[in-house]
Amino acid sequence: MKDFPESLTVRRPTVVDHARVLAVLDCWWDGFGGEAGSTERALLLPRLFFQHFATTSYLAERPDGDLAAFLIGFFSQSDPTVAYIHFVGVDPALRGRGIATALYRAFFEQARTHGRRHVHCITSPGNTTSRAFHGRLGFEMLSGVPGVDDLPVQPDYDGPGLDRVVFALDLAQPQAGGRGDERVAARPALRLTVLPTVFAVEHLADRRHRRDDSWHALVRTSEGLTVIREASGQTAPADRWIGIYDADAGHGLDVPGLLASVIQPLAEAGVPVFVASTYQADLVLTPESQRDRAVTALQAAGHEIVSQDPAGSAQADDRHVRMV
Ligand SMILES: CC(C)(COP(=O)(O)OP(=O)(O)OC[C@H]1O[C@@H](n2cnc3c(N)ncnc32)[C@H](O)[C@@H]1OP(=O)(O)O)[C@@H](O)C(=O)NCCC(=O)NCCS
């Protein structure tokens, strides 16, 4: 895990950890809310989170096995764009070292990989630490009724008398998950189009260029000739690729990060790519069978998917690229 103290081990929680986490809550929350707060916290973490939400949660331990931190999160069942962080805690002795930030950022990456665009969470209006922490990570407070210090409070959000402040973070924003500094580099957001052509990628041992005109890209190396061509009716489903191309092709060759901004979210979503670059843009091929997954990942990364402009700009399927 990035930016995490090397002395700590991070893993997924199991049911065995349930009692261990409950045992530290009052101490780690410094008795916040008195007896009522203590009961409320314990009831907020029933065993089911350790049974059924383990694969989106984290638990960190010291070398001696003592609990250091935990994050309980999940992906919304009802809204496929939302991931939710339910509970997070760090041992008071280990605070201020970026541990909670690292856990959040790991969760953000997992959420992005699964096509989630927003992260939501809530806190009690009086939990100033939590408010400061979430604000620092770029969360915004959703509107509510002005409370103490003009906080936007959602009255009775969790039941009578259980007011909450609701936080939301847009993972498509470049700073999402950062600490407001240089840690997260901004990725350019592009207008991308999925070309109407379905492609096939071939490798030919014969390095001589074939004279037919069905190719879109040729790359000749010592291993032979790689050909991107239009798929035919005989092309097996597993060999069919869609082409993703910049709808505003024509950025200068000196603009960094354009290709990375496309292939990184695809890699994080587990979508394979094959790339041919033109002078104007990059033609990124992904398996036709993973079209929806690719589009969702690109949108979650902040790119806009536009339909092809018949008049003009996104016409890579008409351009032949020759790379020798
Ligand atoms: C909130 C909590 C999880 C933060 O854990 P942490 O590992 O200390 O947090 P980080 O070190 O990653 O801090 C990230 C940023 O949050 C802010 N922050 C954290 N604790 C803060 C505090 N007590 N006061 C003000 N800002 C604070 C800081 O700006 C910090 O950034 P910086 O180091 O660049 O200044 C931890 O304080 C905690 O466990 N509190 C009790 C449980 C709780 O309230 N959980 C949240 C509600 S479920």
The ligand as an ORCA input file, in Angstrom:
! r2SCAN-3c Opt
* xyz 0 1
  C      -9.877     10.793     11.731
  C      -8.711      9.808     11.795
  C      -9.164      8.506     11.163
  C      -7.521     10.403     11.026
  O      -6.457      9.450     11.036
  P      -4.934      9.858     10.755
  O      -4.192      8.653     10.332
  O      -4.392     10.606     11.921
  O      -5.115     10.874      9.544
  P      -3.975     11.365      8.538
  O      -2.649     11.367      9.219
  O      -4.088     10.605      7.284
  O      -4.443     12.885      8.339
  C      -4.808     13.415      7.113
  C      -5.203     14.849      7.284
  O      -6.362     14.983      8.116
  C      -6.239     16.141      8.940
  N      -6.415     15.735     10.333
  C      -6.264     14.511     10.860
  N      -6.502     14.551     12.183
  C      -6.789     15.851     12.492
  C      -7.135     16.554     13.678
  N      -7.212     15.913     14.867
  N      -7.367     17.871     13.616
  C      -7.266     18.524     12.444
  N      -6.949     17.924     11.286
  C      -6.718     16.606     11.312
  C      -4.882     16.711      8.746
  O      -5.039     17.877      7.938
  C      -4.124     15.659      7.972
  O      -3.370     16.174      6.927
  P      -1.867     16.737      7.168
  O      -1.143     15.674      7.892
  O      -1.371     16.951      5.767
  O      -2.061     17.978      7.932
  C      -8.251      9.576     13.271
  O      -8.048     10.823     13.867
  C      -9.220      8.786     14.090
  O      -9.154      7.546     14.118
  N     -10.128      9.477     14.844
  C     -11.105      8.814     15.682
  C     -12.117      8.057     14.906
  C     -12.950      8.926     13.964
  O     -13.371     10.017     14.285
  N     -13.150      8.386     12.750
  C     -13.845      9.127     11.652
  C     -15.301      8.973     11.683
  S     -15.828      7.306     11.291
*
